């Protein structure tokens, strides 16, 4: 009987120790997070915001580009292009739509005789510079644009650590998402005895505002969603690619990415 009580006390003691470790870890996370928030954030403005708002009234919006290996790219590019144009209008800018920009790009590409070196298959830098200068000049002449907005969905490498109170959360470019594709129990993952950390791939919207001389005025990112996830807290094995059907399927996340990227410019 006495042995049973001692064993019980040991179990209680071990449980309390685990809880104490858990609380300590959470406390450390809170302290680290608090310190991190005091770090100055790099400004997206390459030119003073006041100057941009005074001098930039009309913006030509280029079609949002996507990774070349993304299947069925057109609907994604069309949705984000529409959201970006609407966001600029919300900020009081006059917008030249991608549908008006693309014919000019096609015409100038043809006039330049193509952009690739036929021998190397790589971009001919001299031809590209001529092509781009001509595109900017025609946009300025035809639509009186003051700047162009170039947006692209890009892959970002982001760090994660499946160990503490933020065990399942990955944060990047103003957003966050669970690193796990499946569900799992926090305590099970917490006390599983194994720490999982590293980097994964995330998708973000990169927005670059340039003047008609090709100089950057504003560069910012808005996180969209993870491209690679772990199976679950209880089975943190190899990464799994997020199915194409689940990529960009959440309109609210897409809109949020545009807001994060462009709010500093339009508000």
Rosetta blueprint (number, residue, H / E / L):
1 X L
2 X H
3 X H
4 X H
5 X H
6 X H
7 X H
8 X H
9 X H
10 X H
11 X H
12 X H
13 X H
14 X H
15 X H
16 X H
17 X H
18 X H
19 X H
20 X H
21 X H
22 X H
23 X H
24 X H
25 X H
26 X H
27 X H
28 X H
29 X H
30 X H
31 X H
32 X H
33 X H
34 X H
35 X H
36 X H
37 X H
38 X L
39 X L
40 X L
41 X L
42 X L
43 X L
44 X L
45 X E
46 X L
47 X L
48 X L
49 X H
50 X H
51 X H
52 X H
53 X H
54 X H
55 X H
56 X L
57 X L
58 X E
59 X E
60 X E
61 X E
62 X L
63 X L
64 X L
65 X E
66 X L
67 X L
68 X L
69 X L
70 X L
71 X L
72 X L
73 X H
74 X H
75 X H
76 X H
77 X H
78 X H
79 X H
80 X H
81 X H
82 X H
83 X H
84 X H
85 X H
86 X H
87 X H
88 X H
89 X H
90 X H
91 X L
92 X L
93 X L
94 X E
95 X E
96 X E
97 X L
98 X H
99 X H
100 X H
101 X H
102 X H
103 X H
104 X H
105 X H
106 X H
107 X H
108 X H
109 X H
110 X H
111 X H
112 X H
113 X L
114 X L
115 X L
116 X E
117 X L
118 X L
119 X L
120 X L
121 X L
122 X L
123 X E
124 X L
125 X H
126 X H
127 X H
128 X H
129 X H
130 X H
131 X H
132 X H
133 X H
134 X H
135 X H
136 X H
137 X H
138 X H
139 X H
140 X H
141 X H
142 X H
143 X H
144 X L
145 X L
146 X L
147 X E
148 X E
149 X E
150 X E
151 X E
152 X E
153 X E
154 X E
155 X E
156 X E
157 X E
158 X E
159 X E
160 X E
161 X E
162 X E
163 X L
164 X L
165 X L
166 X L
167 X L
168 X L
169 X E
170 X E
171 X E
172 X E
173 X L
174 X L
175 X E
176 X E
177 X E
178 X E
179 X L
180 X E
181 X L
182 X L
183 X L
184 X L
185 X L
186 X H
187 X H
188 X H
189 X H
190 X H
191 X L
192 X L
193 X L
194 X L
195 X L
196 X E
197 X E
198 X E
199 X E
200 X E
201 X E
202 X E
203 X E
204 X E
205 X E
206 X E
207 X E
208 X E
209 X E
210 X E
211 X E
212 X L
213 X L
214 X L
215 X L
216 X E
217 X E
218 X E
219 X E
220 X E
221 X E
222 X E
223 X E
224 X E
225 X E
226 X E
227 X L
228 X E
229 X E
230 X E
231 X E
232 X E
233 X L
234 X L
235 X E
236 X E
237 X E
238 X E
239 X E
240 X E
241 X E
242 X L
243 X L
244 X H
245 X H
246 X H
247 X L
248 X L
249 X L
250 X L
251 X H
252 X H
253 X H
254 X H
255 X H
256 X H
257 X H
258 X H
259 X H
260 X H
261 X H
262 X H
263 X H
264 X H
265 X H
266 X H
267 X L
